[in-house]
Amino acid sequence: MQVILPLIMMITAAYAARKGRWVNNYDQVLKYQCQNHQSISFIISIHDDIFEDRTWDFGCQNTFNKAESCYWTSYVNDFDQEFTFVCPFGTILSGMESYHDNTAEDRRWKFYCCKGEALFTRNCRWSRYVNNFDHYLRWDAPTNHHLTGAHSYHHNTYEDRRWRFHSCEKN
């Protein structure tokens, strides 16, 4: 199992790179937004020790018939700062945006929250940390769950972040 998991991660990363699926390049702005009726269903990220940054890929799932209202937050963190963000009551996370600073070797983050005809407040839960510093990150929405938030903290020795994600079921 110890050999298989890193192999799967390398294959997934190679596939995403070959398909041009990375949303950002190292040290560049990241901005991803699902379609109007969707929420983020998976997140993949790879860290590079030379750039001390990550490339990111996302997938979306159908969530609403149509979003009634959506908005981008302000930045939820400063560089090197821990944050916990959850979209307001019953709304879902449909996009993420960040920019990288080479001095801090970190990113500041914004989120895109949407409200639709249903609320997402049932069986909410936090994932475990989905990555170790300098390692592959992957989060998949649990069955019947939709992304509603994120928690992350930065470590200056590794110049990287660890991540956990919050999700809820539709009422």
DOMIKOL-860918 format. One record per residue (C-alpha): residue number from 1; x negated, y negated, z; residue in three letters. Coordinates in steps of 0.1 Angstrom, whole numbers, plus 5000, padded with zeros to 4 digits. Last residue first. Layout:
BEGIN
TORLO   num      x      y      z   residu
TORLO   NUM      X      Y      Z      Ala
...
***
This chain:
BEGIN
TORLO   num      x      y      z   residu
TORLO   171   5318   4801   5036      Asn
TORLO   170   5287   4806   5014      Lys
TORLO   169   5258   4823   5030      Glu
TORLO   168   5228   4804   5045      Cys
TORLO   167   5191   4800   5038      Ser
TORLO   166   5161   4785   5056      His
TORLO   165   5125   4790   5043      Phe
TORLO   164   5091   4794   5059      Arg
TORLO   163   5058   4781   5045      Trp
TORLO   162   5021   4780   5054      Arg
TORLO   161   5001   4751   5041      Arg
TORLO   160   4966   4747   5027      Asp
TORLO   159   4934   4728   5032      Glu
TORLO   158   4920   4760   5049      Tyr
TORLO   157   4901   4740   5076      Thr
TORLO   156   4926   4712   5075      Asn
TORLO   155   4956   4734   5083      His
TORLO   154   4991   4722   5071      His
TORLO   153   5025   4731   5084      Tyr
TORLO   152   5057   4739   5065      Ser
TORLO   151   5094   4744   5072      His
TORLO   150   5120   4746   5044      Ala
TORLO   149   5157   4741   5039      Gly
TORLO   148   5191   4752   5024      Thr
TORLO   147   5183   4780   5000      Leu
TORLO   146   5213   4802   4992      His
TORLO   145   5221   4836   5006      His
TORLO   144   5243   4864   4991      Asn
TORLO   143   5214   4888   4991      Thr
TORLO   142   5183   4872   5006      Pro
TORLO   141   5168   4844   4985      Ala
TORLO   140   5133   4854   4974      Asp
TORLO   139   5102   4838   4987      Trp
TORLO   138   5067   4844   4973      Arg
TORLO   137   5034   4828   4984      Leu
TORLO   136   4999   4841   4973      Tyr
TORLO   135   4971   4834   4997      His
TORLO   134   4949   4804   5007      Asp
TORLO   133   4966   4803   5042      Phe
TORLO   132   4990   4831   5048      Asn
TORLO   131   5023   4832   5030      Asn
TORLO   130   5060   4839   5035      Val
TORLO   129   5062   4828   5071      Tyr
TORLO   128   5093   4847   5085      Arg
TORLO   127   5125   4836   5069      Ser
TORLO   126   5149   4812   5088      Trp
TORLO   125   5185   4821   5091      Arg
TORLO   124   5221   4809   5084      Cys
TORLO   123   5248   4836   5088      Asn
TORLO   122   5275   4812   5075      Arg
TORLO   121   5271   4775   5069      Thr
TORLO   120   5270   4770   5031      Phe
TORLO   119   5300   4749   5022      Leu
TORLO   118   5321   4754   4990      Ala
TORLO   117   5333   4730   4963      Glu
TORLO   116   5298   4716   4958      Gly
TORLO   115   5272   4696   4977      Lys
TORLO   114   5236   4693   4965      Cys
TORLO   113   5203   4686   4981      Cys
TORLO   112   5171   4677   4962      Tyr
TORLO   111   5140   4678   4984      Phe
TORLO   110   5109   4655   4988      Lys
TORLO   109   5074   4666   4998      Trp
TORLO   108   5040   4650   5004      Arg
TORLO   107   5010   4672   4994      Arg
TORLO   106   4976   4681   5008      Asp
TORLO   105   4939   4678   5001      Glu
TORLO   104   4938   4647   5023      Ala
TORLO   103   4913   4630   5000      Thr
TORLO   102   4925   4648   4968      Asn
TORLO   101   4962   4637   4973      Asp
TORLO   100   4989   4659   4958      His
TORLO    99   5024   4649   4948      Tyr
TORLO    98   5056   4666   4956      Ser
TORLO    97   5091   4674   4944      Glu
TORLO    96   5116   4702   4952      Met
TORLO    95   5150   4710   4938      Gly
TORLO    94   5184   4726   4943      Ser
TORLO    93   5186   4729   4981      Leu
TORLO    92   5221   4736   4994      Ile
TORLO    91   5247   4717   5013      Thr
TORLO    90   5269   4729   5042      Gly
TORLO    89   5256   4704   5068      Phe
TORLO    88   5228   4682   5055      Pro
TORLO    87   5198   4698   5037      Cys
TORLO    86   5173   4713   5062      Val
TORLO    85   5138   4700   5066      Phe
TORLO    84   5111   4710   5091      Thr
TORLO    83   5078   4692   5087      Phe
TORLO    82   5041   4695   5098      Glu
TORLO    81   5018   4667   5089      Gln
TORLO    80   4985   4669   5071      Asp
TORLO    79   4997   4642   5046      Phe
TORLO    78   5029   4625   5056      Asp
TORLO    77   5062   4643   5056      Asn
TORLO    76   5099   4642   5046      Val
TORLO    75   5094   4620   5016      Tyr
TORLO    74   5127   4604   5008      Ser
TORLO    73   5155   4628   4999      Thr
TORLO    72   5167   4633   4963      Trp
TORLO    71   5205   4634   4958      Tyr
TORLO    70   5233   4656   4946      Cys
TORLO    69   5271   4652   4945      Ser
TORLO    68   5301   4673   4934      Glu
TORLO    67   5280   4702   4921      Ala
TORLO    66   5300   4722   4895      Lys
TORLO    65   5314   4758   4896      Asn
TORLO    64   5289   4762   4924      Phe
TORLO    63   5260   4786   4933      Thr
TORLO    62   5245   4801   4901      Asn
TORLO    61   5210   4811   4909      Gln
TORLO    60   5177   4794   4902      Cys
TORLO    59   5140   4804   4898      Gly
TORLO    58   5109   4785   4908      Phe
TORLO    57   5072   4783   4900      Asp
TORLO    56   5044   4765   4918      Trp
TORLO    55   5007   4758   4914      Thr
TORLO    54   4989   4752   4946      Arg
TORLO    53   4960   4729   4958      Asp
TORLO    52   4925   4730   4973      Glu
TORLO    51   4913   4724   4937      Phe
TORLO    50   4884   4749   4942      Ile
TORLO    49   4902   4770   4967      Asp
TORLO    48   4932   4777   4944      Asp
TORLO    47   4965   4785   4960      His
TORLO    46   4993   4804   4941      Ile
TORLO    45   5030   4797   4945      Ser
TORLO    44   5062   4816   4938      Ile
TORLO    43   5097   4804   4949      Ile
TORLO    42   5130   4823   4944      Phe
TORLO    41   5167   4815   4943      Ser
TORLO    40   5167   4777   4941      Ile
TORLO    39   5203   4764   4938      Ser
TORLO    38   5226   4761   4908      Gln
TORLO    37   5257   4742   4895      His
TORLO    36   5239   4711   4882      Asn
TORLO    35   5209   4729   4868      Gln
TORLO    34   5179   4735   4890      Cys
TORLO    33   5154   4707   4897      Gln
TORLO    32   5116   4709   4898      Tyr
TORLO    31   5091   4681   4902      Lys
TORLO    30   5054   4688   4909      Leu
TORLO    29   5029   4660   4904      Val
TORLO    28   4994   4670   4895      Gln
TORLO    27   4963   4681   4916      Asp
TORLO    26   4966   4716   4902      Tyr
TORLO    25   4990   4719   4873      Asn
TORLO    24   5028   4718   4879      Asn
TORLO    23   5059   4738   4870      Val
TORLO    22   5041   4770   4863      Trp
TORLO    21   5061   4790   4839      Arg
TORLO    20   5036   4788   4810      Gly
TORLO    19   5045   4824   4801      Lys
TORLO    18   5009   4834   4805      Arg
TORLO    17   5006   4817   4839      Ala
TORLO    16   5038   4833   4852      Ala
TORLO    15   5027   4867   4840      Tyr
TORLO    14   4993   4863   4855      Ala
TORLO    13   5008   4854   4888      Ala
TORLO    12   5031   4883   4888      Thr
TORLO    11   5003   4907   4878      Ile
TORLO    10   4980   4893   4905      Met
TORLO     9   5008   4896   4932      Met
TORLO     8   5015   4932   4921      Ile
TORLO     7   4978   4941   4924      Leu
TORLO     6   4976   4925   4958      Pro
TORLO     5   5006   4946   4970      Leu
TORLO     4   4993   4979   4955      Ile
TORLO     3   4959   4979   4972      Val
TORLO     2   4971   4976   5008      Gln
TORLO     1   5000   5000   5000      Met
***
